[in-house]
Amino acid sequence: MLRHYFMVEFCPKEANFPLLSGRCISIMHGFICKNNIQGLGVSLPAWSDNTIGNKIAFIHYDDVTLNSLKQQPYFQDMKDCGFFKLSDVCVVPNECKEVRFKRNQSVAKIFVGESRRRLKRLEKRALARGEVFSPKKSSYTRELDTFHRIPMSSSCNLEDFILHIQREYVDFKGEQSFGSYGFATNKKFQGTVPDLSTLTNNI
């Protein structure tokens, strides 16, 4: 079965690319939740170790679904303002390699703010059980592969949060299994998307 994609390019060179990526993902998230769509993945064609890049692409087997997503007011308004360029909905070329963009929330544990929140949750649970809370300090230093952070806002509880995204190349095309933000995860969702980095001049 053929996969399709459309790509968004962020035009202003000084733009906050993670912020714009998060906004695009939020639109996609609302769209797939409202329409009960499965298997819609996100690819980041201009990803590098230094930046998440100025492009984001959406992948799905159904070109009608992608055209409907592309017509969402946010994308069209940003295009009309000259902030976005939108590609046509195209068939993914057979020669594209496969890549997995993975949401890895364990990355958050290395940040102080997230550690504090985690300790507060553990303390609350311990007190509810009537136990004394005495966390052990860890001297373990964790090495992580390159990741980028995408800021998000929840429309349900109005809280801000971060998607920590990593990229890994794979030797096979996986199932179109993604979370509701279009990414694979460490365990449950193992979907892959085409590496569209060679097509970034096609918009």
Order of alpha helices (4+ residues) and beta strands (2+ residues): beta-alpha-beta-beta-alpha-alpha-beta-beta-beta-alpha-beta-beta-beta-beta
